[in-house]
Amino acid sequence: MAKLLYIEASPRKARSKSITVAKEFLAAYQAAHPGDEVETLDLWNTELPECDGFTIDAKYQVLHGQDFTDQQQQAWQAVVETCDHFKSADKYVFSLPMWNFGIPYRLKHYIDVIAQSGQTFSFDPQTGYSGLVTGKPVAVVYARGGSYGSDETKGLDMQKGYMDLLLGFIGFTDVNSILVDPTLAAPEDVAQTEAAAIEQAKSIASQF
């Protein structure tokens, strides 16, 4: 039995296009893989470790191979537990809207917690960085008010570009992207866009 971790980054819930399409993905996935476990991590209802001074100091203690103070140890343990939970999954689905051309701050907070040397990536002076989350597929549902496929607008997309970079950095090579855009078009056009994204999501999910 495999475990799929669904990471939800929109606070809009029923009004969210990214969540709507992701839920269709999950329904199709569960129909195709009835024995698998699906866990939802709602980032808007999850307490995440703070990236405060103790956590950052602990991070550098790890990088320099030095011991922790008690406060650093407590802060780092919370980070490790969050990383372990993330790495416990076999498959991943993210759903996220575009905010100010990038990603929601709750998702950035989560990424800043789990993107840690020795946890999700490693560094060697000879070979450089290597991702540690390998051999696992991920699907990402992106919702955006505009369209960012043209030469004039693609440079504004710091949502998908960032996620592609981050996921590749920590080891993902099987990355499936589902775009729901533009969501600020005429209602009938948005309905067609959403329907097309749902069909793509279902197709990917059946083979995921």
C-alpha positions in Angstrom: 0.0 0.0 0.0 1.4 3.4 -1.0 0.8 6.7 0.8 -0.1 9.8 -1.1 0.4 13.2 0.7 -1.9 15.9 -0.6 -0.6 19.4 0.3 -3.2 22.1 0.1 -2.0 25.7 -0.1 -5.2 27.7 -0.8 -7.3 29.2 2.0 -10.4 29.6 -0.3 -11.5 26.0 0.0 -14.8 25.6 -2.0 -14.0 28.7 -4.0 -10.5 27.5 -4.9 -9.9 26.4 -8.5 -6.7 24.6 -7.5 -8.5 22.7 -4.8 -11.4 21.8 -7.0 -9.1 20.2 -9.6 -6.9 18.6 -7.0 -10.0 17.0 -5.4 -11.0 15.5 -8.8 -7.4 14.2 -9.1 -7.7 12.5 -5.7 -11.1 11.0 -6.4 -9.7 9.5 -9.6 -6.6 8.3 -7.8 -8.5 6.6 -5.1 -10.8 4.9 -7.7 -7.7 3.6 -9.5 -5.8 2.7 -6.2 -8.4 1.8 -3.6 -5.9 0.3 -1.2 -3.6 3.3 -1.0 -3.7 5.9 1.9 -4.4 9.5 1.0 -3.5 12.1 3.7 -4.4 15.8 3.4 -2.0 18.4 4.8 -4.0 21.7 4.9 -1.3 24.3 5.4 -3.9 26.8 6.7 -4.8 24.5 9.5 -1.4 23.1 10.4 1.0 24.4 13.0 4.5 24.7 11.4 7.8 25.1 13.2 8.9 28.8 13.2 11.9 29.8 11.2 13.1 31.9 14.1 16.5 32.6 15.5 16.9 29.2 17.3 15.9 27.3 14.2 18.3 29.2 12.0 21.1 28.9 14.5 20.4 25.1 14.7 20.5 24.9 10.9 24.0 26.4 10.9 25.1 24.1 13.8 24.1 21.2 11.6 26.0 22.6 8.6 29.1 23.1 10.7 28.8 19.8 12.5 28.5 21.4 15.9 26.3 20.6 19.0 23.0 22.3 19.8 22.0 24.3 22.8 18.8 23.0 24.5 16.7 25.6 22.7 18.3 24.8 19.4 17.8 21.1 19.9 14.1 21.7 20.6 13.7 23.9 17.5 15.6 21.5 15.3 13.6 18.5 16.5 10.4 20.1 15.2 12.0 20.7 11.8 13.2 17.1 11.6 9.7 15.8 12.5 8.2 17.9 9.8 10.7 16.6 7.3 10.2 13.0 8.3 6.5 13.4 7.9 7.0 14.8 4.4 9.4 12.1 3.4 7.1 9.4 4.7 4.9 9.6 1.6 5.4 7.7 -1.6 3.6 10.1 -3.8 2.7 13.8 -3.6 0.0 16.2 -4.9 0.3 20.0 -4.3 -2.5 22.5 -5.0 -1.7 26.2 -4.9 -2.9 29.5 -6.3 -0.6 32.3 -7.6 -0.2 35.1 -5.2 1.6 38.3 -6.4 3.2 36.2 -9.2 4.5 33.7 -6.7 3.3 31.2 -4.1 1.2 31.6 -0.9 3.3 32.4 2.1 2.1 29.4 4.0 3.5 27.1 1.4 6.8 29.1 1.4 6.9 28.7 5.1 6.4 24.9 4.7 9.1 24.8 2.1 11.5 26.8 4.2 11.0 24.2 7.0 11.5 21.0 4.9 14.3 22.2 2.5 17.1 21.3 4.8 20.6 19.9 4.3 20.7 16.3 5.4 16.9 16.0 5.3 15.8 16.6 1.7 19.1 17.5 0.0 22.8 17.0 0.6 25.9 18.9 -0.4 29.3 17.6 -1.3 32.2 20.0 -2.0 33.2 17.8 -5.0 29.8 17.0 -6.5 27.6 19.9 -5.3 24.0 19.5 -4.3 21.9 16.3 -4.5 18.2 15.9 -3.8 17.3 13.2 -1.3 13.6 12.8 -2.1 14.0 10.5 -5.1 12.0 8.0 -7.0 8.7 9.5 -6.1 6.1 11.1 -8.4 4.5 14.5 -7.7 1.6 16.3 -9.3 1.1 20.1 -8.9 -2.1 21.9 -9.6 -1.6 25.6 -10.3 -4.4 28.2 -10.4 -3.6 31.6 -11.8 -5.8 34.6 -12.7 -3.8 35.3 -15.8 -2.1 33.3 -18.5 1.7 33.2 -18.5 2.6 31.3 -21.6 3.6 34.1 -23.9 7.0 35.7 -24.3 5.6 38.9 -22.8 4.2 37.2 -19.6 6.3 34.1 -18.9 8.9 36.1 -17.0 6.2 37.1 -14.5 5.5 33.5 -13.5 7.4 32.9 -10.3 4.8 30.3 -9.1 5.4 27.3 -11.4 9.0 28.3 -12.1 9.8 28.3 -8.3 8.0 25.0 -7.7 9.8 23.3 -10.6 13.1 24.5 -9.3 12.5 23.6 -5.7 11.1 20.1 -6.5 14.0 19.4 -8.8 16.4 20.6 -6.2 15.2 18.2 -3.5 15.2 15.2 -5.9 11.9 15.0 -7.9 12.2 14.1 -11.5 8.7 12.8 -12.2 6.8 16.1 -12.0 3.3 16.5 -13.5 2.0 20.0 -13.8 -1.7 20.9 -14.2 -2.5 24.5 -15.0 -5.9 26.2 -14.3 -5.6 29.5 -16.1 -6.7 32.2 -16.7 -9.3 32.1 -13.9 -10.2 35.8 -14.4 -11.6 35.3 -17.9 -15.2 35.2 -18.9 -17.2 32.7 -16.8 -17.9 30.4 -19.7 -14.2 30.4 -20.6 -13.2 29.7 -17.0 -15.6 26.8 -17.0 -14.0 25.3 -20.1 -10.5 25.8 -18.6 -11.5 24.1 -15.4 -13.1 21.2 -17.2 -10.0 20.7 -19.3 -7.8 20.8 -16.2 -10.0 18.2 -14.4 -9.8 15.9 -17.4 -6.0 16.2 -17.4 -5.9 15.6 -13.7 -8.0 12.5 -13.9 -5.8 11.1 -16.7 -2.6 11.7 -14.7 -4.2 10.3 -11.5 -5.2 7.0 -13.2 -1.6 6.2 -13.9 0.0 7.9 -10.9 
